[in-house]
Amino acid sequence: MERYSASEQETEAIGREMAQQLAPGAVVAFTGDLGAGKTAFVRGMAQGLGISQRVTSPTFTIVNEYEGGTLPLFHFDMYRLRDADDLFDIGWGDYLDRGGVCVRGGLHCAPLAHKKLGTLERGAVRVSVGMFNTQKQMEKLAYLLKKII
């Protein structure tokens, strides 16, 4: 599925819609440049799960936990993790077992994690967030995504 957003509010709305379709234990794997809208998407996911807490980027904390909704939401920033050992050290497996929604960005260590811990989930929802300035850039992305899928 491809969705395009022209604003932060639209990005949040897409996140809300997606969250309402997720089951306990779901994993959402993000890619996207700094400032592309990943946190806005997660903010929308939190709203869709009925979480009223303020959602912020976990850049300096590695993981932010949000509870109080239909499911807990665990938002990870894995860009600073070096390898699967770091992933294990933060308790990734424990978070998966808690029955919430795990959202992770920073896929550079994911293949290592999969090999060591089996955490590159087969059913993970993959989301790519990017900024596009022209219709031509959007069309190129859509073409590339169709080739991958």
Secondary structure as GFF3:
##gff-version 3
##sequence-region A 1 149
A	DSSP	alpha_helix	8	19	.	.	.	ID=ss1
A	DSSP	beta_strand	27	32	.	.	.	ID=ss2
A	DSSP	alpha_helix	38	48	.	.	.	ID=ss3
A	DSSP	beta_strand	63	66	.	.	.	ID=ss4
A	DSSP	beta_strand	73	77	.	.	.	ID=ss5
A	DSSP	alpha_helix	84	89	.	.	.	ID=ss6
A	DSSP	alpha_helix	92	97	.	.	.	ID=ss7
A	DSSP	beta_strand	101	105	.	.	.	ID=ss8
A	DSSP	three_ten_helix	107	109	.	.	.	ID=ss9
A	DSSP	alpha_helix	110	117	.	.	.	ID=ss10
A	DSSP	beta_strand	125	129	.	.	.	ID=ss11
A	DSSP	alpha_helix	135	148	.	.	.	ID=ss12
###
